[in-house]
Amino acid sequence: MAGSIEAIQKILQETVAPGISDIRERLARVEVEIKRLDDKIDTTNDRIGSLRNEMISEIRRVDQKIDLSLEFRERLAALEARVAAH
């Protein structure tokens, strides 16, 4: 009986153990790839955040220009009305 248990253990070590070792190696490679993807995602998120901030700043500048243009137009209309009244 002990001989057959040893034989089964030997068979398992020769067939299953290499497969488990291969799975461990593959898992380690997958973990490295996941880490790389996480780093790329973080970099992309940082870039998106930077672009978002730039866009917000540019929109604010355009808004200010629009506000100034509207104010200028209102003043011009008021002056035109004064000139037309005289």
C-alpha positions in Angstrom: 0.0 0.0 0.0 2.8 2.4 0.9 4.4 1.7 -2.5 1.3 2.6 -4.4 0.8 5.9 -2.4 4.4 6.8 -3.2 3.8 5.9 -6.9 0.7 8.1 -6.9 2.7 10.9 -5.3 5.4 10.6 -7.8 2.9 10.7 -10.7 1.3 13.8 -9.2 4.6 15.5 -8.8 5.6 14.7 -12.4 2.3 15.8 -13.9 0.5 18.3 -11.6 3.5 20.1 -10.1 4.9 21.4 -13.4 1.4 22.7 -14.3 1.1 24.5 -11.0 4.5 26.0 -11.5 3.5 27.2 -15.0 0.3 28.7 -13.7 2.3 30.6 -11.0 4.7 32.0 -13.7 1.8 33.0 -15.9 0.1 34.7 -12.9 3.2 36.6 -12.1 3.4 37.9 -15.7 -0.3 38.8 -15.6 0.3 40.8 -12.3 3.2 42.7 -14.0 0.9 43.5 -17.0 -1.9 44.7 -14.7 0.6 46.9 -12.9 1.7 48.4 -16.2 -1.9 49.0 -17.2 -2.6 50.6 -13.9 0.4 52.9 -14.4 -0.8 53.8 -17.9 -4.3 54.5 -16.6 -2.9 56.8 -13.9 -0.8 58.6 -16.5 -3.8 59.0 -18.8 -6.0 60.2 -15.9 -3.3 62.8 -15.1 -3.2 64.0 -18.7 -7.0 64.2 -18.9 -7.1 66.2 -15.6 -4.5 68.6 -17.0 -6.4 69.0 -20.3 -9.6 69.6 -18.4 -8.0 72.3 -16.3 -6.6 73.9 -19.5 -10.0 73.8 -21.1 -11.7 75.3 -18.1 -9.1 78.2 -18.1 -9.6 78.8 -21.8 -13.4 78.7 -21.5 -13.1 81.3 -18.7 -10.9 83.5 -20.9 -13.5 83.3 -23.7 -16.3 84.1 -21.3 -14.5 87.2 -20.1 -14.0 88.3 -23.7 -17.6 87.7 -24.5 -18.6 89.7 -21.3 -16.3 92.6 -22.4 -17.7 92.5 -25.9 -21.3 92.7 -24.6 -20.4 95.5 -22.2 -18.7 97.4 -25.1 -21.8 96.8 -27.3 -24.1 98.1 -24.6 -22.0 101.3 -24.1 -21.8 101.8 -27.8 -25.6 101.5 -28.1 -26.0 104.0 -25.3 -23.7 106.5 -27.0 -25.6 106.0 -30.3 -28.8 106.7 -28.5 -27.4 109.9 -27.0 -26.1 111.1 -30.4 -29.4 110.3 -32.1 -31.3 112.2 -29.3 -29.3 115.4 -29.9 
